[in-house]
Amino acid sequence: MSRQALLLPARLHPIKSLRPADRAPAVASRAELEQLLADDVPYGDLTTDALGIGAAAGTMAFTARDTMVLALAEDAAAIIELTGCRVELHAASGAALEQGTPILTAHGPASALLRSWKVAQTLIEIWSGVATDARAIVDAATAVAPHVAVACTRKNVPGTKRFAVAAVKAGGAVMHRLGLSETVLVFPEHRAFLGEDLLPDMIERLRRAAPEKRLVIEVTTIEAAIVAAAAGFDVIQAEKFAPAEIAGLVARMARMGSVRSRPIIAAAGGIHAGNVAAYALAGADVVVTSSPYLARPRDVQVRMAPL
């Protein structure tokens, strides 16, 4: 087999391209994508320049080496296009890809292909790992409780929230909360500063300050959850409850009133694809997880060839 044949992309799947009208916009702004490139290539590509190959025309193909739920493909394509290449996107973020499925093909000078290669590849690999893990949790939960919601926390790597949110959505999950400015969630750490304040007084203060927001409280025992529900909290976040404890809490709540009037029960703490079904079966309305952010990156094969 010739050297050029080894460099050409594998044709394990028919290659189709998304029409420009069907391609979603990048999540990040142009300035943010340019900063990613500048971080990797701050003063030029020393190797490419020294070899004198920058002007040579070529192609670059990204292919799924793992099964994966694709994420940030549009941003990867935009990064490559920023360097002056033309990109055909073959799969959209959120798509479930088999091994060997084409992701994108780029055409341009070697200097541009080599400059954008690793940043674009890594972006897809890391966030496709998050999306793939999120999809596994969603599938395991909804297989036993179709209406349960899977919500991912804000515990992503600082500075990556825009990408984290996009990956979570690509995996079919939702965001638990985007940040402290968005929701009212009372933690035990807040209550440490409130002394002997009673929950009804706390509810009244919160309703006045944030009248359009649901009020959420984190609890660690069933009794604390019952007290919080009686006080008027809209959502009870049960931290590190076992599935049997969630089932017990659901039963207690059912005796307090109708499903419409009882608080939403969110199970949180240590939930992942291996145990989420038990929490969904126990009756949690929402399962809250940080597990996808620790997922293994999915492998993307990159092949280049001269024209």
Buried (B, 14 or more C-beta within 10 A) or exposed (E): EEEEEEBEBEEEBEBEBBEEEEBBEBBBEEEEBEEBBEEBBEEEBEEBEEEEBBEBEBBBBBBBBBEBBBBBBBBBBBBBBBBEBEBBBBBBBBBBBEBBBBBBBBBBBBBBBBBBBEBBBBBBBBBBBBBBBBBBBBBBBBEBBEEBBBBBBBEBEEEBBBBBBBBBBBBBBBBBBEEEEEBBBBEEEEBEEEEEEEBEEBBEEBBEEEEEBEBBBBBBEBEBBBBBBEBBBBBBBBBEBBBEBBBBBBEBBEEEEEEEEBBBBBBBBBBBBEBBBBBBBBBBBBBBBBBBBEBEBBBBBBBBBEE
